[in-house]
Amino acid sequence: MDQYSEKEYTEYQKKVIRNFYENKDLRLIQKLGELVSDMYLETNGKKRESGWKKIQKMLADLKVHPNEIEFLTKDKNLSVISKKLAEMF
């Protein structure tokens, strides 16, 4: 056994950890919104491609159906992603 498995957390620490995981989806939605905003301003082609890959990964992490991810990202239209974000939030 390592030192971390034996560690007892205080009630406050348990609450912080629990809240961290309970709010994971909200954090991902916020990061996705920030990424979409950055993508609107981005002019570099390589960074835009990288951004689209990140968007696909974030949508998958948010448990969006793979067919919907394909639909949302196939045309690389940020307004479609923005509308989906509005639905999620």
Steps between C-alpha positions, in 0.01 A plus 500: 500500500621844421468805721204644308267204542539519878438875519181615663345814358329760714132567438593826328744321267239236421251774414751675272584174321133407461413847362794481259364182341136606516577815302719336237242545224457869578875552487520320165215708358673818613833390348322406178340845488838665551652285226220590257555870578872462435429313176292792368811718530757244383645546151778238505388187312695254714364647822147487361541130414637435847206691645249287311664184635472643853134584438433142391674363809312733734167406344588134549594570863160663542346172380355645180400219263773427239257556211412842638870585542552409135204716397615796712860497376478385137450849354731666754234761567550663839144635512368142510726425796387824667135396465579162655676675787192714559290183520740340748525804724 
